């Protein structure tokens, strides 16, 4: 049985990235935890009874921001309004 993206974490995240990383400027990832290294690398992890691992890591300079995203439209679930991000893809 093939796994589904949501099998890799409880939470859905949007990562804003430079267009050189993703032409849309965004990457959407499921993960249980988001953190950064002392060098500014972004690390999204999966944690569970049977699995612990890195879902995605982006080196410093290859990500701009990260937020918990809505499964409906990708907008920030805890963001009331973000003047710099008014367009949805």
Phi and psi in degrees as a GROMACS rama.xvg file:
@    title "Ramachandran Plot"
@    xaxis  label "Phi"
@    yaxis  label "Psi"
@TYPE xy
-77.2661  142.603  UNK-2
-81.1182  158.049  UNK-3
-105.919  155.355  UNK-4
-53.2235  -39.4064  UNK-5
-68.15  -10.3163  UNK-6
-72.479  -7.95179  UNK-7
-103.438  11.5453  UNK-8
163.834  160.312  UNK-9
-80.8281  -27.1586  UNK-10
-112.93  150.351  UNK-11
-109.338  127.872  UNK-12
-122.815  144.909  UNK-13
-109.197  131.167  UNK-14
-114.879  119.778  UNK-15
-81.4734  128.812  UNK-16
-134.108  160.309  UNK-17
-62.6794  151.671  UNK-18
-60.6465  -23.1846  UNK-19
-67.8446  -24.5554  UNK-20
-86.027  -43.0636  UNK-21
-147.927  122.817  UNK-22
-55.6136  -28.0859  UNK-23
-78.5678  -15.1974  UNK-24
81.9384  6.60929  UNK-25
-140.928  149.859  UNK-26
-132.257  132.817  UNK-27
-109.37  131.241  UNK-28
-141.134  140.492  UNK-29
-89.4626  136.47  UNK-30
-164.609  157.335  UNK-31
-87.8476  -27.2314  UNK-32
-146.179  141.929  UNK-33
-122.166  135.96  UNK-34
-152.582  176.708  UNK-35
-135.462  154.251  UNK-36
-85.9977  172.021  UNK-37
-62.5957  -21.2121  UNK-38
-93.6241  -1.04383  UNK-39
93.0834  11.1746  UNK-40
-75.0132  141.247  UNK-41
-95.9792  132.978  UNK-42
-131.708  122.247  UNK-43
-108.876  127.591  UNK-44
-120.465  156.193  UNK-45
-109.05  134.249  UNK-46
-134.895  140.734  UNK-47
-172.436  179.383  UNK-48
-59.9978  -37.2725  UNK-49
-107.173  -20.1035  UNK-50
-129.194  134.162  UNK-51
-138.281  127.902  UNK-52
-176.173  173.032  UNK-53
-92.7214  124.673  UNK-54
-83.1722  -40.7813  UNK-55
-157.983  140.526  UNK-56
-134.465  134.503  UNK-57
-123.35  131.447  UNK-58
-71.4137  157.421  UNK-59
-51.9085  137.767  UNK-60
91.5342  -12.3728  UNK-61
-106.644  12.0161  UNK-62
-146.86  151.628  UNK-63
-110.21  -50.8368  UNK-64
-153.962  165.065  UNK-65
-143.247  141.389  UNK-66
-150.932  156.49  UNK-67
-66.5737  127.981  UNK-68
-111.675  151.115  UNK-69
-74.1873  138.21  UNK-70
-70.786  -18.9889  UNK-71
-77.8661  -52.2302  UNK-72
-134.918  4.97363  UNK-73
81.287  -1.11939  UNK-74
-71.5947  161.744  UNK-75
-67.8095  125.464  UNK-76
-76.5089  -23.7181  UNK-77
-109.752  9.83884  UNK-78
-105.974  119.234  UNK-79
-71.4474  -43.1747  UNK-80
-163.041  136.721  UNK-81
-131.213  101.266  UNK-82
-56.0666  -36.1108  UNK-83
-80.4735  -1.33266  UNK-84
-135.837  67.5438  UNK-85
-94.8387  -15.0775  UNK-86
-98.3789  140.524  UNK-87
-111.734  139.507  UNK-88
